[in-house]
Amino acid sequence: MMVGILQDDEEQTNSLRRNKMNKMMKWSLAVACAVISTGSVMAQGDGGPLIDALVKKGVLSSQEGEEIRADMTADLAATPGGMITWGSSAVRGVRIYGDARFRYEYNSTRSQNTAQPNEAEDHRYRYRLRVGADYIFAQNWSAGIRAETQADSTSTNTNLGGFGDKTGDELRIGLVYLTYANTDVLGFIDNLKFTAGKQVQPFYVNGVNGFVWDTDMNPEGFSQDLSWKNVATDGLSVSLRGLQFVTSNVNNATPVGGKDPADAWGFGAQTEVDYQWASKTGFKIAPLFLGFQNDDAGAQDGPGALRQDLTDSYFFLLPAEVYFNAFGRPLKIYGTYGINLAGEDRNNLQAAERTSTAKDQLFNAGVTYGSARNKGTWDVTAEYRFVESNSYTRNLQDSDFNGGRGNAHGPVASFGYAFTDNIQARATYFHAMNIDKTQAVLPAGGNVTSSADVLQIDLSWRF
């Protein structure tokens, strides 16, 4: 009798154990299917179709299906916006992005020195990779990071070659910043934004590859942006922007030339007025003031030595554009005028530049028709540039035009075509010639560039 009771208890225990294991297997299968089908679950909010299919196949009972549905709904509701949680629960959203580009580049430069004529040609095969993420936090905060190839401040390109070696393939930090943004502040400011860190420059500039601010150059510091919409009349927007960034950080305890060194800063302020009186039709004008301490790159274009008691530069720039649609495509006519307020003084301090007539002014003018953004679209740009020898700083100027040097003028042309929404081809040509060919003294070796040509053919894709 006792043996029969023990056998019954053992069978009952084994039955309970089998039921629990079956239930665990069913739930594990359901969860695994849910993970694999995350996109569908997120779209439905409760994974309904998937659970219904499992119930219909007999994998789950109706009651088990409802229990799993309730648990998944609760988990989804606990994650803000129905998004995947990344680390901290304070992250409300994440956008991961990137782009890559292959480039063929041809460079040709010719020397100005007639006694030692020289022409150099270079063919380069290059690539660029940038990967980043934007993070949205609670209470108006956000952040961004981006890694990119190449360490140069005005280039993200790495040369191919070396039989497939990895030299130069390292990723560097191109962006890392924190932003606070708010709308309708105190009922007075429509939009307000503060950013700290290594960031995309906040100013409106124009021209192929940026002209006065190379598109690869990301300042390190602080920026502010305040804007108002429909000021005085519909369609009129006004923005005020500021930027303060570190240009040189030195060891203040190490004297140089008997003087204590100091950290150097750059700063800028811009007011942009954008008046759009019809759909995609309007104009904008945005005066910009830039200042730099110890701008030693501001006068490297001439052969003379710059005295160290005048190394600050102050630039006034006036970018503007008119935009409208023509024959169903966007058309933009743009230009920039600029002057280095210390350019003539810097020019006169260079012994070899005393007779130079190219001193302190620069400008560009161009037109862009079309927009190579979506599949089958294209754009074409024609631009002219004029940059006197001490008119601007090589730290910011587009490095593709005359190597970022001054005392040059010439045309720029670009054509782009989008094969798909993400894949684009582009060809860009730069031609630069000397403005002033009468420099009294040539440096040792006589290598002053007379003209320079650059051709770039790109294939790029976004992901």
C-alpha positions in Angstrom: 0.0 0.0 0.0 2.8 2.4 1.0 4.6 1.6 -2.3 1.6 2.5 -4.3 1.2 5.8 -2.6 4.9 6.6 -3.2 4.5 5.7 -6.9 1.5 8.0 -7.2 3.4 10.9 -5.5 6.4 10.4 -7.8 4.2 10.3 -10.9 2.4 13.5 -9.8 5.7 15.2 -9.1 7.1 14.2 -12.5 3.8 15.5 -14.2 4.2 18.8 -12.5 7.8 19.0 -13.5 6.9 18.2 -17.1 4.2 20.9 -17.1 6.6 23.5 -15.8 9.2 22.6 -18.4 6.7 22.7 -21.2 5.5 26.0 -20.0 9.0 27.4 -19.8 9.8 26.1 -23.3 6.6 27.7 -24.7 7.4 31.0 -23.0 11.1 30.8 -24.2 9.9 30.1 -27.7 7.5 33.0 -27.6 10.1 35.4 -26.2 12.7 34.2 -28.8 10.2 34.8 -31.7 9.4 38.2 -30.2 13.1 39.2 -30.2 13.6 38.0 -33.7 10.5 40.0 -34.8 11.3 43.1 -32.8 10.3 45.4 -35.7 6.8 43.9 -35.9 6.4 43.8 -32.2 7.3 47.5 -31.9 5.0 48.4 -34.7 2.0 46.6 -33.1 2.9 47.6 -29.6 1.8 44.1 -28.1 3.1 41.5 -30.6 -0.5 40.5 -31.3 -0.2 38.8 -34.7 2.9 36.8 -33.5 1.2 35.6 -30.3 -2.0 34.7 -32.2 0.0 32.6 -34.6 1.6 30.7 -31.7 -1.8 30.1 -30.1 -3.2 28.9 -33.4 -0.4 26.4 -33.9 -1.0 25.0 -30.4 2.4 26.2 -29.1 0.6 28.4 -26.5 -2.8 28.1 -24.9 -5.2 31.0 -25.1 -4.5 31.8 -21.5 -0.7 31.7 -21.9 -1.0 33.9 -25.0 -2.9 36.5 -23.0 -0.3 36.4 -20.2 2.6 36.8 -22.6 0.8 39.7 -24.4 0.2 41.5 -21.0 3.9 41.1 -20.0 5.1 42.4 -23.4 2.8 45.3 -23.3 3.9 46.2 -19.8 7.6 46.0 -20.8 7.0 48.1 -23.9 5.2 50.8 -21.9 8.0 50.9 -19.4 10.4 51.9 -22.3 9.8 55.5 -23.4 8.7 55.9 -27.0 8.7 52.1 -27.5 12.5 52.3 -28.2 15.2 49.9 -27.2 16.8 51.1 -23.9 20.5 52.1 -24.3 22.3 52.0 -21.0 20.5 54.6 -18.8 16.8 54.9 -18.7 17.3 58.7 -19.2 18.1 58.0 -22.9 14.8 58.6 -24.6 16.0 57.9 -28.1 19.1 57.1 -30.2 19.8 57.7 -33.9 22.8 55.8 -35.3 24.1 57.0 -38.6 27.2 57.1 -40.8 28.6 57.7 -44.3 31.5 56.4 -46.4 33.2 57.8 -49.5 35.7 56.6 -52.1 37.6 59.4 -53.9 40.0 59.7 -56.8 41.9 63.0 -56.6 44.2 64.6 -59.1 46.5 67.5 -58.0 48.7 69.6 -60.2 50.8 72.6 -59.0 53.1 74.9 -61.0 55.9 77.0 -59.6 56.1 80.8 -60.0 59.9 81.0 -60.1 60.9 81.2 -63.8 64.5 80.5 -62.9 63.5 77.2 -61.4 60.3 76.1 -63.1 58.6 73.2 -61.6 55.4 71.3 -62.1 54.2 68.6 -59.7 51.4 66.1 -60.3 49.8 63.7 -57.8 47.2 61.0 -58.2 45.6 59.9 -54.9 43.0 57.2 -54.2 41.3 58.0 -50.9 38.4 57.0 -48.6 36.5 58.5 -45.8 34.4 56.8 -43.0 32.3 58.6 -40.4 30.1 56.8 -37.9 28.1 58.5 -35.1 25.1 58.5 -32.8 22.7 61.2 -31.5 21.2 60.7 -28.1 18.0 62.3 -26.9 17.7 62.8 -23.1 14.9 64.0 -20.9 14.2 67.7 -20.2 15.6 69.3 -23.4 19.0 67.7 -23.3 20.8 65.8 -26.2 24.3 64.7 -27.0 26.2 63.5 -30.0 29.4 61.6 -30.9 31.0 60.8 -34.2 34.2 59.0 -35.1 36.0 59.6 -38.4 39.1 58.8 -40.4 42.1 61.1 -40.5 43.5 63.4 -37.8 43.8 66.6 -39.9 41.5 69.4 -38.8 40.4 70.2 -42.4 40.4 66.7 -43.9 38.8 63.3 -43.1 40.4 61.5 -46.1 42.8 58.6 -45.8 45.0 57.5 -48.7 44.7 53.9 -50.0 47.9 51.9 -50.7 50.6 50.0 -48.8 49.4 46.6 -50.1 46.2 46.8 -48.0 47.9 47.7 -44.7 46.0 49.4 -41.9 48.2 52.5 -41.6 46.1 55.6 -41.4 42.9 53.6 -40.9 42.4 54.6 -37.3 39.2 56.3 -36.3 39.4 59.6 -34.4 36.9 61.6 -32.5 35.4 64.1 -34.9 32.4 65.2 -32.7 31.6 64.9 -29.0 29.1 67.4 -27.6 26.3 68.1 -25.2 23.3 70.3 -26.1 20.5 72.0 -24.3 17.7 73.2 -26.5 14.3 74.8 -25.6 11.4 76.4 -27.5 9.2 79.3 -26.4 11.5 80.5 -23.6 9.8 83.0 -21.3 7.3 83.6 -24.1 10.0 85.7 -25.9 12.6 83.5 -27.5 11.2 81.0 -30.1 14.3 78.7 -30.0 17.3 78.6 -27.7 20.3 76.2 -27.9 23.5 75.9 -26.0 26.2 73.4 -27.1 29.5 72.5 -25.4 32.2 70.2 -26.8 33.7 69.4 -30.2 30.8 70.3 -32.5 29.7 71.2 -36.0 30.3 75.0 -36.5 27.0 76.9 -36.0 27.3 79.6 -38.6 25.7 80.1 -42.0 28.4 80.1 -44.7 28.2 79.2 -48.4 30.4 77.9 -51.2 31.7 74.5 -52.3 33.2 72.8 -49.3 32.5 75.8 -47.1 34.9 78.4 -48.7 35.5 80.4 -45.5 34.9 77.5 -43.1 36.1 74.1 -44.3 33.3 71.6 -43.8 35.7 69.1 -42.1 36.8 71.6 -39.4 34.9 71.2 -36.1 35.5 73.8 -33.4 36.1 72.8 -29.8 34.4 75.0 -27.3 31.0 76.6 -26.7 28.2 77.9 -29.0 24.9 79.7 -28.5 21.9 80.1 -30.9 18.8 82.2 -30.3 16.2 82.5 -33.0 12.8 84.2 -33.6 10.2 83.3 -36.3 7.8 85.7 -38.0 9.5 88.8 -36.7 7.3 91.8 -37.6 5.9 90.0 -40.6 5.2 86.4 -41.7 8.2 84.6 -43.1 10.9 86.8 -41.5 13.2 84.9 -39.2 16.2 86.3 -37.2 18.9 84.2 -35.5 21.8 85.3 -33.2 24.8 82.9 -32.9 27.9 82.9 -30.9 31.0 80.7 -30.8 34.0 80.5 -28.5 36.6 77.8 -29.1 40.1 76.8 -28.2 42.7 77.1 -31.0 45.8 76.3 -29.0 46.4 74.8 -25.5 49.9 75.1 -24.2 52.0 74.4 -21.2 51.9 77.8 -19.4 54.8 76.8 -17.2 57.3 76.6 -20.1 58.6 80.0 -21.3 59.1 80.6 -25.1 61.5 83.3 -26.2 61.6 84.7 -22.7 57.8 85.1 -22.6 55.1 83.1 -20.8 52.9 81.3 -23.4 49.1 81.6 -23.2 46.2 79.5 -24.4 44.7 80.9 -27.6 41.0 81.2 -28.4 38.9 82.0 -31.4 35.5 83.6 -31.2 32.7 84.5 -33.6 29.3 86.3 -33.7 26.7 86.2 -36.4 23.3 87.7 -37.1 21.2 85.9 -39.7 18.1 87.4 -41.3 16.1 85.0 -43.5 13.0 86.3 -45.3 10.9 83.7 -47.1 7.9 85.4 -48.7 6.7 82.3 -50.6 7.2 78.6 -50.5 11.0 77.9 -51.0 11.5 81.5 -52.1 13.4 84.1 -50.2 16.8 85.5 -49.3 19.2 85.4 -46.4 22.0 87.7 -45.2 24.2 86.9 -42.3 27.1 89.2 -41.3 29.7 87.3 -39.3 32.6 88.6 -37.2 35.5 86.2 -36.4 38.5 86.9 -34.2 41.6 84.8 -33.4 44.5 85.1 -30.9 47.9 84.1 -32.1 46.7 83.3 -35.6 50.1 82.3 -36.9 48.6 80.7 -40.0 47.1 84.0 -41.2 50.3 85.1 -43.0 52.0 82.0 -44.2 51.2 82.6 -47.8 54.1 85.0 -48.4 57.8 84.2 -48.2 58.7 86.8 -45.5 58.8 86.2 -41.7 56.0 87.6 -39.6 56.9 89.6 -36.6 55.5 88.0 -33.4 54.0 91.2 -32.0 51.0 91.2 -34.4 49.6 87.7 -34.6 45.9 88.3 -33.9 43.4 88.4 -36.7 39.9 89.9 -37.0 37.7 89.1 -40.0 34.4 90.6 -41.1 32.5 88.4 -43.5 29.1 88.9 -45.2 27.6 85.7 -46.7 24.2 86.0 -48.4 22.0 84.1 -50.9 18.8 84.3 -52.8 16.8 81.1 -53.3 13.8 80.1 -55.3 12.5 77.3 -57.6 13.1 77.4 -61.4 11.5 74.8 -63.7 10.6 72.6 -60.7 14.1 72.6 -59.2 15.7 74.7 -56.5 18.0 77.5 -57.6 20.4 79.3 -55.2 22.5 82.4 -56.0 25.1 83.0 -53.3 28.2 85.0 -52.4 30.5 86.2 -49.5 32.5 89.3 -49.1 35.3 89.4 -46.4 38.1 91.5 -45.1 40.9 90.9 -42.6 40.8 94.1 -40.4 44.5 93.4 -39.6 45.5 92.2 -43.0 47.3 95.3 -44.3 49.4 95.7 -41.2 50.3 92.0 -41.3 51.2 92.3 -45.0 53.5 95.3 -44.3 55.4 93.4 -41.6 56.5 90.8 -44.1 59.7 92.0 -45.7 59.1 90.2 -48.9 55.5 91.4 -49.2 56.0 95.2 -49.0 55.3 95.6 -52.7 52.4 93.3 -52.8 49.1 94.7 -53.9 47.1 91.6 -52.7 46.5 92.2 -49.1 43.3 91.9 -47.0 40.1 91.1 -49.0 38.4 88.0 -50.3 35.1 87.1 -51.9 33.2 84.3 -53.7 30.1 84.3 -55.9 28.3 81.2 -57.2 25.1 79.6 -58.3 23.7 76.1 -57.6 20.8 74.5 -59.5 19.1 71.4 -58.4 19.7 69.2 -55.3 21.3 65.7 -55.5 19.4 64.3 -52.5 16.9 61.7 -53.5 17.0 59.0 -56.2 17.4 60.4 -59.7 18.0 64.0 -58.6 21.1 66.1 -59.5 22.8 69.5 -58.9 25.4 71.6 -60.6 27.4 74.5 -59.1 29.6 77.1 -60.6 31.6 79.4 -58.4 34.4 82.0 -58.6 36.8 82.8 -55.7 39.2 85.6 -54.9 41.4 85.4 -51.8 44.2 88.0 -51.3 47.4 87.0 -49.6 46.7 88.2 -46.0 42.9 88.2 -46.2 42.1 85.0 -44.3 43.4 82.2 -42.1 44.6 78.8 -43.5 43.1 77.3 -40.3 39.6 77.7 -41.7 39.8 78.2 -45.4 38.7 75.4 -47.7 41.9 73.3 -48.1 41.0 72.0 -51.6 41.3 75.5 -53.2 45.0 76.3 -53.7 45.9 74.2 -50.6 44.1 76.7 -48.3 46.6 79.4 -49.2 45.8 83.0 -50.2 46.9 85.1 -53.1 44.8 83.1 -55.4 41.7 83.4 -57.6 39.9 81.1 -60.0 36.8 79.0 -60.7 35.2 76.0 -58.9 32.7 73.6 -60.5 30.8 70.7 -59.1 28.2 68.2 -60.3 26.4 65.6 -58.2 23.9 62.8 -59.1 22.0 60.6 -56.6 21.7 57.0 -57.8 19.5 56.1 -54.8 18.3 58.0 -51.7 21.6 56.9 -50.1 24.2 56.6 -52.9 25.6 59.6 -54.7 28.4 60.4 -57.2 30.1 63.8 -57.4 32.8 65.4 -59.5 34.4 68.7 -58.3 37.1 70.8 -60.0 39.2 73.7 -58.5 41.5 75.9 -60.5 43.6 78.6 -58.7 45.9 81.2 -60.1 48.1 83.9 -58.4 46.5 87.3 -58.0 49.9 89.1 -57.4 52.9 87.8 -59.5 55.2 90.7 -58.5 56.6 89.5 -55.2 60.0 91.2 -54.8 61.8 88.3 -53.1 61.3 84.6 -53.5 62.1 82.2 -50.7 65.1 79.8 -50.9 64.4 77.2 -53.5 61.9 79.5 -55.3 58.8 77.3 -54.7 56.0 79.8 -54.8 52.8 78.3 -56.4 51.8 80.0 -59.6 48.7 77.9 -60.2 47.0 74.8 -58.8 44.4 72.4 -60.2 42.4 69.8 -58.2 40.0 67.3 -59.6 37.9 65.1 -57.2 35.6 62.2 -58.3 33.6 60.8 -55.4 31.3 57.9 -54.8 29.6 58.2 -51.4 26.8 56.5 -49.4 24.9 57.1 -46.2 23.7 54.5 -43.8 
